[in-house]
Amino acid sequence: MANKNQAEKNVRTNICLRSNQFFIIEIYLTLIFLCLQQTKDLKCATHLLSEKFRNMSEEKKAIVRDLGFGGLMHIPPLRVHHKILKELANSFKLGKNTLETGYGSFKVKPRTIGAALSINASDLLPQKVNYKDLFEDNKQIFRRFQGKTLKNLTDEMMAIGVDNEQDRLMFKRIFILYIQMAFLLLTTINKISPVYLTPIFKMDKITEGNWGAHVLNFIIKGITDYNLKKKKAIDDCLFALMIVYFYLSKNKDKKGEERPPETWIANWTREQLVERMRAEMEEHMISEQNILGGIVKMAETKEKIKEIKKKQKNKKPKKKKKKASSSSSSETEITESEVHSTSESETEKDSVDSTGKQPTQKAKT
């Protein structure tokens, strides 16, 4: 009888141990999934975008070009390493809207984004939709798309016909929502945001909208949340910043007709982009502190300056050395000023500060 009880106890113990093992494995797999998901959050969906354009009918492609988004068809399927995108976000100086790099300081404006992706950058898009202020027809459109996921939009966009005017108009609305959600205004939320719905209520003026400003504002908001709110994912189209950086750093010494024509993305083949990204990553592996051909990590530099100031502040100099301490503090102030300085003689056309410090080893283009 005692042996039987012991055997039952052993069985229960083994079952408990196995349950704990399965629980630990489940937690481990969940953590792996979350890590992979965070990495994915830092990438733009260029594979899916390229695939959808490739499988679109010629009639639909013509409509996309008429809407002003034909340049996006030049975007090749790419797997962009999240470290490159992360460092682009870290090098973007909020307030000045500049990319601080070893090649110089590149001003990023709505027309810069527009030139990079061949999207319109004039006039303005309304910022918010108030459901109560919409006409009844627009309220029906709002309700039709409310809660839709990216997959819902993708399936509808590919399945809908464009044989009559009504279907063509619906395809336009679906595409505008899709291109924002899948590429231009990326977020980690997989449902349509009211921000995406705003443009589709005025389809007759869709080509006049300032899409460059729309994307740039979203980039600024995403990087602000990433830096200040310590969000792990960045809500914006970092791919656009990458093209801006690649193009301007490659052509920074060229002016006027010497520069390749817009669209900037059209001047890069998939092979060239892969080669440039590989060169940037090799540069990163050589120097962990100097990624993207010499992007200046402004946050790290600021921290070092703060440490120097803190040490000097903690020191209690004697009265005789008061003058020397003042001189040292002055030198620190000059150093910080030099780190943050950018040329005021920057031209609107070039969007490049050619006085920026050149890297000791540039990535080959």
Beta strands, then each sheet from edge to edge (+ up, - down):
strand 1: 92-93
strand 2: 98-101
strand 3: 104-107
strand 4: 352-353
sheet 1: 1+ 2- 3+ 4-
end
